[in-house]
């Protein structure tokens, strides 16, 4: 029994060490859609304390509105390989321990996380070329790309699908465009980043569903604000109605 306990303790220590190491290890994500907007991105996981953001272009991909969210009934954007094209976005640091949270956000049945070829990146700011040069060889920069599954279980839309009955939700589109504006403003790019966003947005030919009265996309600032207000009201009600009674029941005495 003592041997079993010893082995168990060793395994537990190794597991804790592994989790701590993973929490310290960092990777990067190239965000080109809703991940560009800070309030939408951090709804999934907080940015690391030492996070910094690198506006960039990635050659060999384009934005395509090629995924259908059946639950929310809206088209969403996904990167797709495309020669001679590029998309712009922001590279940001994440803790490797948080990658599963982003995988779940992007839905592993709709998006695949894959490492980008670092040589396909270019940058808006001169200092970021030096950052790129100093990046350790084993550091990954990930992008989420569409999984081209056109079976009934898939989320992928073939090019011949009727766009008139599968619309882009304005709430989602605003988050993408708001992220473009935030990056442009924060990095003083004088409209260059926004211009590239619009040029590579790819929404021509699709209808827009004006859903702002009740946003379909839960990470739209209005939806986040409404959810925060609802939670704040719940906590306020709990504190005012229950908290003092609970403390009284267990006879907690608060001392100065």
C-alpha positions as CSV (number, residue, x, y, z in Angstrom):
1,X,0.0,0.0,0.0
2,X,2.8,2.4,0.8
3,X,4.3,1.8,-2.6
4,X,1.0,2.6,-4.3
5,X,0.7,5.8,-2.2
6,X,4.3,6.8,-3.1
7,X,3.6,6.3,-6.8
8,X,0.3,8.2,-6.5
9,X,2.2,11.1,-4.8
10,X,4.8,11.1,-7.6
11,X,2.2,11.2,-10.3
12,X,0.3,13.9,-8.6
13,X,3.5,16.0,-8.3
14,X,4.3,15.5,-11.9
15,X,0.7,16.4,-12.9
16,X,0.9,19.6,-10.9
17,X,4.3,20.5,-12.3
18,X,3.0,19.9,-15.8
19,X,0.0,22.1,-15.2
20,X,2.2,24.8,-13.8
21,X,4.6,24.6,-16.7
22,X,1.7,24.8,-19.2
23,X,0.3,27.9,-17.4
24,X,3.7,29.5,-17.8
25,X,4.3,28.5,-21.4
26,X,2.9,30.9,-23.9
27,X,1.7,30.7,-27.5
28,X,0.1,33.2,-29.9
29,X,-3.1,33.4,-31.8
30,X,-3.7,35.3,-35.0
31,X,-7.2,36.7,-34.6
32,X,-8.9,38.0,-37.8
33,X,-12.6,38.1,-36.7
34,X,-14.3,38.5,-33.3
35,X,-11.0,37.8,-31.5
36,X,-9.7,41.2,-32.6
37,X,-12.1,43.1,-30.3
38,X,-10.8,43.2,-26.7
39,X,-14.2,42.8,-24.9
40,X,-15.2,39.9,-27.1
41,X,-11.8,38.1,-26.8
42,X,-11.5,38.5,-23.0
43,X,-15.0,37.0,-22.6
44,X,-13.3,33.7,-23.2
45,X,-10.1,34.1,-21.2
46,X,-8.3,37.1,-19.7
47,X,-5.3,38.5,-21.5
48,X,-2.0,37.6,-19.8
49,X,-0.5,40.4,-17.8
50,X,2.4,40.8,-20.3
51,X,0.2,40.6,-23.4
52,X,1.1,42.8,-26.3
53,X,-0.6,43.0,-29.7
54,X,0.9,42.9,-33.1
55,X,-1.1,44.0,-36.1
56,X,-0.2,41.8,-39.0
57,X,-1.1,40.4,-42.4
58,X,-1.1,36.7,-43.2
59,X,-0.4,35.6,-46.8
60,X,-2.2,32.6,-48.3
61,X,-5.6,33.0,-46.5
62,X,-8.8,35.0,-47.0
63,X,-11.9,35.7,-44.9
64,X,-14.9,33.7,-46.0
65,X,-18.4,33.7,-44.5
66,X,-18.5,29.9,-44.9
67,X,-19.8,28.6,-41.6
68,X,-23.4,28.4,-40.5
69,X,-24.2,28.6,-36.8
70,X,-27.3,26.5,-36.7
71,X,-28.1,27.4,-33.1
72,X,-27.9,31.2,-33.6
73,X,-29.0,31.1,-37.3
74,X,-26.2,33.3,-38.6
75,X,-23.2,33.1,-40.9
76,X,-19.8,33.5,-39.3
77,X,-16.4,34.2,-40.8
78,X,-13.6,31.7,-41.0
79,X,-10.2,31.8,-42.6
80,X,-9.7,29.6,-45.7
81,X,-6.6,28.9,-47.7
82,X,-6.4,31.1,-50.8
83,X,-3.3,31.7,-52.9
84,X,-2.4,35.2,-53.8
85,X,-4.6,36.6,-51.1
86,X,-4.1,37.8,-47.5
87,X,-6.0,38.8,-44.4
88,X,-5.1,41.2,-41.7
89,X,-5.6,40.6,-38.0
90,X,-3.9,40.8,-34.7
91,X,-1.4,38.5,-33.1
92,X,-1.7,38.2,-29.3
93,X,-0.1,36.2,-26.6
94,X,-2.1,33.5,-24.7
95,X,-1.2,31.1,-21.9
96,X,-1.1,27.5,-23.4
97,X,-3.4,26.5,-20.5
98,X,-6.1,28.8,-22.0
99,X,-5.9,27.3,-25.5
100,X,-8.6,24.7,-24.8
101,X,-10.9,27.6,-23.9
102,X,-10.4,29.2,-27.2
103,X,-10.8,25.9,-29.0
104,X,-14.2,25.4,-27.3
105,X,-15.2,29.0,-28.2
106,X,-14.4,28.4,-31.8
107,X,-16.1,25.0,-31.8
108,X,-13.8,22.1,-32.8
109,X,-16.5,20.8,-35.2
110,X,-16.4,24.1,-37.1
111,X,-12.9,25.4,-36.8
112,X,-9.5,23.7,-36.7
113,X,-6.6,25.4,-34.9
114,X,-3.4,25.1,-36.8
115,X,0.0,26.7,-36.7
116,X,0.8,29.4,-39.3
117,X,3.9,29.5,-41.4
118,X,5.8,32.4,-39.7
119,X,7.4,33.3,-43.1
120,X,3.9,34.2,-44.4
121,X,3.5,37.1,-41.9
122,X,4.2,40.7,-42.6
123,X,3.7,43.6,-40.2
124,X,2.3,47.2,-40.0
125,X,4.9,48.5,-37.6
126,X,8.7,48.3,-38.1
127,X,9.4,47.2,-34.5
128,X,7.3,44.1,-35.0
129,X,9.7,42.7,-37.6
130,X,12.3,42.6,-34.8
131,X,9.8,40.9,-32.5
132,X,9.2,38.3,-35.2
133,X,13.0,37.8,-35.7
134,X,13.5,37.3,-31.9
135,X,10.6,34.9,-31.6
136,X,11.8,31.5,-30.4
137,X,11.7,28.8,-33.1
138,X,9.4,26.5,-31.0
139,X,6.8,29.2,-30.3
140,X,3.6,28.6,-32.2
141,X,1.3,31.2,-33.8
142,X,-2.1,29.6,-34.3
143,X,-5.0,30.5,-36.6
144,X,-8.5,29.0,-36.6
145,X,-9.6,27.9,-40.1
146,X,-12.8,26.4,-41.3
147,X,-13.3,22.6,-41.4
148,X,-14.7,22.0,-44.9
149,X,-17.3,19.4,-43.8
150,X,-20.4,19.6,-45.9
151,X,-22.2,16.6,-44.3
152,X,-25.3,17.2,-42.2
153,X,-23.2,17.2,-39.1
154,X,-20.9,19.9,-40.5
155,X,-21.1,23.7,-40.2
156,X,-19.4,24.4,-43.6
157,X,-21.4,26.0,-46.3
158,X,-20.6,25.1,-49.9
159,X,-20.3,28.0,-52.4
160,X,-23.6,27.1,-54.1
161,X,-25.7,27.5,-50.9
162,X,-28.3,30.2,-51.2
163,X,-27.0,33.3,-49.4
164,X,-30.4,35.0,-49.1
165,X,-31.7,32.6,-46.4
166,X,-28.4,32.4,-44.5
167,X,-27.6,35.9,-43.4
168,X,-24.8,37.5,-41.6
169,X,-25.9,38.8,-38.2
170,X,-25.1,42.5,-37.8
171,X,-24.2,42.0,-34.2
172,X,-21.4,39.6,-35.3
173,X,-20.3,41.8,-38.2
174,X,-20.1,44.9,-35.9
175,X,-17.8,43.0,-33.5
176,X,-15.4,42.1,-36.4
177,X,-15.4,45.7,-37.7
178,X,-15.2,47.2,-34.2
179,X,-12.1,45.0,-33.6
180,X,-10.5,46.4,-36.8
181,X,-11.2,50.0,-35.5
182,X,-9.8,49.2,-32.1
183,X,-6.5,47.8,-33.4
184,X,-6.2,50.7,-35.9
185,X,-6.7,53.3,-33.2
186,X,-4.6,51.7,-30.5
187,X,-1.6,51.3,-32.8
188,X,-2.1,54.7,-34.5
189,X,-2.3,53.2,-38.0
190,X,-4.3,56.1,-39.4
191,X,-7.0,54.1,-41.0
192,X,-4.6,51.7,-42.9
193,X,-5.7,48.7,-40.8
194,X,-9.4,49.5,-41.2
195,X,-8.9,49.9,-45.0
196,X,-7.3,46.5,-45.2
197,X,-10.1,45.0,-43.1
198,X,-12.8,46.4,-45.4
199,X,-10.9,45.3,-48.5
200,X,-10.7,41.7,-47.3
201,X,-14.0,41.5,-45.5
202,X,-15.7,39.5,-48.2
203,X,-19.3,40.3,-47.4
204,X,-20.3,41.3,-50.9
205,X,-23.4,39.4,-52.0
206,X,-24.6,38.4,-48.5
207,X,-27.6,39.8,-46.8
208,X,-27.3,41.3,-43.3
209,X,-29.7,40.4,-40.5
210,X,-30.3,43.6,-38.4
211,X,-30.5,41.9,-35.0
212,X,-29.2,44.7,-32.8
213,X,-32.5,45.0,-30.9
214,X,-31.7,41.5,-29.5
215,X,-28.1,40.6,-30.6
216,X,-27.7,37.0,-31.7
217,X,-24.0,37.2,-31.0
218,X,-23.5,36.9,-27.3
219,X,-20.1,38.7,-27.4
220,X,-21.5,41.9,-28.9
221,X,-21.0,44.7,-26.4
222,X,-24.7,45.2,-26.0
223,X,-25.2,41.5,-25.2
224,X,-22.3,41.5,-22.8
225,X,-23.7,44.6,-21.1
226,X,-27.1,43.1,-20.8
227,X,-25.7,39.9,-19.3
228,X,-23.5,41.8,-16.9
229,X,-26.5,43.9,-15.8
230,X,-28.6,40.8,-15.3
231,X,-25.9,39.2,-13.2
232,X,-25.4,42.4,-11.2
233,X,-29.1,42.5,-10.4
234,X,-29.0,38.8,-9.3
235,X,-26.1,39.5,-7.0
236,X,-27.7,42.6,-5.6
237,X,-30.9,40.7,-4.9
238,X,-28.9,37.8,-3.3
239,X,-26.9,40.2,-1.1
240,X,-30.0,42.2,0.0
241,X,-32.3,39.3,0.5
242,X,-30.3,36.4,1.6
243,X,-26.8,37.2,2.7
244,X,-27.4,38.6,6.2
245,X,-29.9,35.8,6.9
246,X,-27.3,33.1,6.0
247,X,-24.7,34.7,8.2
248,X,-27.1,34.9,11.1
249,X,-28.1,31.2,10.7
250,X,-24.5,30.1,11.2
251,X,-24.0,32.7,14.0
252,X,-21.0,34.3,12.4
253,X,-19.6,37.1,14.5
254,X,-17.7,39.7,12.7
255,X,-14.9,41.2,14.7
256,X,-13.1,44.4,14.0
